Amino acid sequence: MTQISRRTLLAATAAAPLIRPARAQGKPIRIGVMNDQSGPYRDIAGMASVSGVRLAVQEMAGSVGAEVLFADHQNKPDVGAGIARQWFDRDGVDLIMDVNTSSVALAVNQVCKEKDRAYINVGAATTDLTGPQCTPVTVHWSYDTWMLARSTGGAVAQAGGDSWYFLTADYVFGQQLQRDTTGFVTRSGGKVLGASAYPFPGTTDFSSFLISAQASGAKVLGLANAGTDTVNSIKQAVEFGLTRQMKIAALLMYISDVHGLGLETAQGLYMTESFYWDLNDRTRAFSERFKALYPGARPNMDNAGCYAGALHYLKAAKDMGVAAAQASGAAAVARMKAMPTMDDAFGAARIREDGLTLFPTYLFQVKTPAESRGPWDYLKVVVTTPAEQAWKPLAESGCPLVRL
Amino acid sequence: MGVTTVLPRTTAARPFSVFGFSSAQAVAFLLLLAAIVLAPFGIYPVFLMKVLCFALFACAFNLLIGFVGLLSFGHAAYFGMGSYVTAWTAKTWGLTPEIAILLGGLTGGLLGCVFGALAIRRQGLYFAMITLALAQMNYFFCLQAPFTGGEDGIQQVPRGNLFGLISLRSDMAMYVVVAVVFLVFFLLIHRVVHSPFGQVLKAIRENEPRATSLGYRTDDYKLIAFVLSTFIAGIAGGTKALVFGIATLTDVNYAMSGEVVLMNLLGGMGTIFGPVIGAGIIQWTENALAGAGAWVTVTQGVIFVACVLMFRRGVVGEIAALIKRPL
């Protein structure tokens, strides 16, 4: 056994493609999808988001040739920045997509700016991507902390939730989500009684934080976290009987999380997404096509954003010529901003100067098991916020690219 | 963990010696030099810089485990703090890279001075456990301290201009700097090991009570070796921070402490060239298996078991035993 395993091991390492390939002209566009594929965010992004990009590539295959690569950044900024560098220097990647986890997203953002390669961030929430750290190569799709805070936070605060306690993932995403939600809560006359920040990633037991939350006497437990962290904290809050005294506001939740929790536990929760598969005929048609590539699940706003972002980039590349799009990420993104976006998932929209993509957002309530008519029929629309009001005003953007 | 001896029993009456290199070592060094010069033309330079940073880190660690017989299980603390301080000073104060790296090294050395003074009072497993405990305390400090940026790390660290003159933006320019830093400290370690001071260190490794009975204040020698090792670990961490433009918790995590032990075991501790080879192998597997996620750790575990079962002296150690010459 030892002989064979050692030999295969050696073969595997020797075969590692360390040699730089020369980049020839007329190469197809290469899209690198980087996200969490093994950690707490694997279910919301992972291979489902890769499938979203693949679907866009498939649909554009007639006019623009493209290949899809993917990698796991393990939620570590240094790993993400390393992969990005390697993709650009060695593998000739032209566009990086998704990159959930805000800390990694910001690290990759810098590499893309330095190398002048296009970057469509879908999975990260930080408003810094289109704010102080915005770049000419960056586009932000699907959602950000401001939009979540306004929709879910604002709705819960207006419905009488005037005292809050936050459970926050202790990195840039959680901190900003808490900050932005606090803004909306205080603006509508509420107050924040306390917060527990927990180390990310790696925390699975939230019991001590939930007890502090209970002791604070707040009416609302604001969850400034995501992925399996959200799922675990909701499950544990229900087990602790927290829901009898407090309302849970899951500030970032995806339909995949509802699926993970089950309707029995999740019913009645408010959540915000910019996409739902059952909104209209076009979203339903898109979801059917998505299912062919990624069976067993309906797309969430991250997966759909990966599809729509890639589709728009490929359309822009077709419009300006593939070689020109490959030559400069800034030029490709400038063309993307100049063209209105149009796809089955989000409908018509546009990309603002600071890179933020503007479309309507939806406040959903999770259906009760009785209301649900079948698998993945989980959400009902409570409020639709038009694109002009849903996002942070350009005047507050703080992006150096914006000249007012 | 026992330290196997593959080193020369005596250094007297050596027929050939340049800078303390025996003939076999001189050949190995020339090969290493040739590899460092030629590799960037075929292999991705950023990957090579990473290998060199880790090789230097492993060499610093080897100075302790290989030549004093001290198993420090918290070397990530010095590597990581070096990386944080270099990143912070280069970014916030806009210091030039050579000064930032030096400050990183001094931070590692200073931390090593404090931690080392506490830890060398105990021996064997207790020494290892104390260094691990102190490193974990340092980890939580880094997690909470505002200047490290917590989970986000210190991002957007500029590579800056060497001596304020030469821009290091291009990977090749940076590679030259990293290669020079590596070679300087590699040769320094070699020189230290083959100095009279180094002979005393080896005497302590072989039999500490006997070294004491000969009149050496062994605690002082151990502390000096410890501080030297942590200083170089800080230099390695600082250099890595500049290469990647980022300093994060990965560098202070206990996993990093374990990885450097693995590099030494695999390459051959107590040999001059072993840690370099070990670092190369570990980084190569990590790179090749990057797509496999958690399987990297599993593979490293398998390599570790295979190494302990089949070639306990490590790659270079086994070669040295084969040609019956120290490497």
Interface residues (C-beta under 8 A of the other chain):
Chain A: T2 S5 R6 L9 A12 T13 A15 A16 L18 I19 R20 Q37 S38 A71 D72 Q74 K76 P77 D78 V79 A81 G82 I83 R85 Q86 D89 R90 S102 S103 L106 A107 Q110 D170 Y171 V172 P199 F200
Chain B: G42 I43 Y44 V46 F47 K50 L143 G150 E151 D152 G153 Q155 Q156 D171 F244 G245 I246 T248 T250 D251 I281 W284 T285 N287 A288 L289 A290 G291 G293 A294 T299 V302 I303 A306 L309 M310
